[in-house]
Amino acid sequence: MHPLITGRGGGRVAEDVDPTNKEHVSEFLDNVVGYYEEAYSRHPPDAFNALIREVNIYSRAVRREGEYKHGEIYSLSINNRNIVTNHARYPNLFGYEFNPDAMGSDVASTIKALIEGTEGKPGMNHCETYGGEAMRYACARRVNDPYGGHLTFIAGLRHSEDDSAFSPPDCNGFELETSAEVVHENPTDANLEAYVKGVISVAQNQFAGTVLASLTDLPNLTGPARTFDILRRAYDQSACYRIGDLKHGNIYTFIMEAEADPEEPAAVIINGNNFDLNGTNLELNDDRLSGEQNIARLFTQELGSAEIGSSTYVNYHWDDPTNPNDNVANFLENGKVPGTSCKRSYIEVADITGALPPGLPLGPTLYIFGSGTYPGDDVCEAEDDDGGCAIAGTVHTYKGALLNLFVMAFVLFPVALLRRRM
């Protein structure tokens, strides 16, 4: 038997796990969950942006080869609506739906047994054997959140990426007249603007649909329970922002808050290329720019004001996802932009509640919607003669609990709102 190697989370590291040894797999699960609990406990409840950043760093850590992942030893997590919220070996399964009754799956019955085995036992590990003659162990732990939901962490499971237990989300309603593919093939300003405006319409309709579905399905919900039901429904389709019409090559959408506290730069709600950034504030600096280098302040500066319809173009450096060499190591930890390619983005302020029927008690909630192309270094080096070309619209500014709950639903609940074990 291998000696126990204690990792940051207080359990066995991935490299030291024998998958046929139940104790090894259970101790590895302790390490994965323990690291999150340790990271979560490091910040007081009111240090919201710092906590979100820590959660995202944790999420990236468990997907990297090292202490929390080694070859076929890794972890994944599934929420109480059977949505995959993190997968260390196959990150693109984020947002996919787990089908416990899938035909032809090698692992569906095992995952189902693991989830059922943790019912009523939060904080306790439950293990199952699987794999026929080459018997392996998989272990799971359930973590509850304050509003009736839960998330199940699973370690020791091995499966193929195309296993039928995992299916893409239903993205009906996410079709665009000017798709990301159109922009990729013909990256004109007109196409880029049309794409972003199409994403705004899709997002508004998606939010309206989740609100109306919640009111119809659960008419007696009130207060925070209603809010979180709406946001969870919205989260279940978050993967649709990075597939289909909304992403192609290096063209993708991003959504971020429009009215950040000057002391806390704007938070990203959705990044259609890199979900490491979801919920993280844009306290990222582009050292290659000669003027304002902080990306959040740069966006705010170029927009001029957070008003519905305000828009502008912004040039800065970012990661080009089609260039495998364009990566900045530990960018989030070091507060740097994730790449060095010149990016020209169109950004526009819109109200996420814009498609709701009149009379519902939700005031305007503003976000910045954007996307960009990669036109070459000369564009970023050129002097911006017109100062941004911001276009003013109708003034409707609002920032409050709904915005903060959006960030919480898209970031903390996907990883789980863990409570410290006593």
C-alpha positions, 0 to 999 in steps of 0.5 A: 500500500502506498503511504498517505501523502497529504495534499493542500486539501488534507488528503491523498494526492492524485499521483499516489492513488491506486484506483482499485483501493477504496481507501485511496480513492476516498482520501483523494476525494477528501483532498479535492473537497478539502482544498475547496473548503480551505479556500472558501474559509480564507475569506469573510462573507463580505469579501465577495470578489476575493472569494470568487477569484479564489473559487475560480483558482480552485476550479482551475487547479483541480483541472490541471495535471498535478496534485488534483489530477493525474492521468485517469485520476481526476474529479467531477461535480454534478448539481441537483439538476444533473448538470455537470458543473466541473470536469477535471479531465474533460472540461468541455463537459461543463454544462452538459446534462447527466442522464442516469438512465442512459443506454449504452453508458459505461458509467451512468449506473455507477454515477446514479448509485453514487448520487443516491448513496450520498442522500441525507449524508452531506459531508460523508463519502460513499463509494461504489465499485465498477469496471467488471474484471478490472474493478475500480472504486469511485467515491462521492460526497454531497454538499448542500447549499442554503437554498435547497440545492446540492452538488455531488463531488465524484472522484475515481471515476473513469469514462470516455468523453463521448459516454452517452451518460452526458448529453449537450444542453438544450440550446433551443432559442440560442440561434443567431441571424449573424452567428460567430461563424459568420464573424469568423469568416468575415470579421467586419465591424458590421458583422461583429456588431450584429453578432453582439446585438443578437447575443443580447436578444438571446440573453434577454429572451433566455432570462425572460423564459426562466422567470416565466417558467419559474412562476408557472412551475412553482407559483408559491415560491417567494423571496430568495427562494424564487430568485435562486430558482430563476438563477439556477434555471438560467445557469442550466443553459450557461453552456449554450453561450460557448457552443453552436451559433455563439462560438466559432474559432476565436469568436465568442461572447462575454457578458460582464457587469456594467456598473462596477464599484470603483473599488471593485472592478467589473465582474464577468458573468459569462465568458464564452471561451474560458469559464475560469473567468465566470464570476471573476472581476476583471482586475487584469492588466494589459502591460502592453497598452500605453494608456489605461492598462486595467481592462475593467477601467478601460471598458468603463472609460471607453463607454463613458457611461453605463446607459442602455444602448451605450457602445464602443470599440476597445483595443487591447491584448487577450488570449487568441483561443486558436493560437496554442502558444498564446497563453500567459501562465497563472494570469488570474493569480498574477492579475494579467490578461491571459494572452498577448494577441491584439483584440478589437472588441465591440461592447454594448450596454443592455438590460437583461430584463428587457424581454420581460412582460411589463408589470413584473417587479424587476427593474432594469439590470444592466450588463456589458455584452461584447465580442471581439476579433483578432486583427493583428498587432498593428491595430493595437499599436495604432493611436485611437484618434476618436477616443472610443466612439461611444454612443449614448442611449437612454439612461436606465441605471440599476445595480443591486441584489439581482446582479450579485445573485447572478454572479453567485448563481453562475460561480459559487453554486456551480462549484457548490456553496460549501459550508465549513465542517465543524 
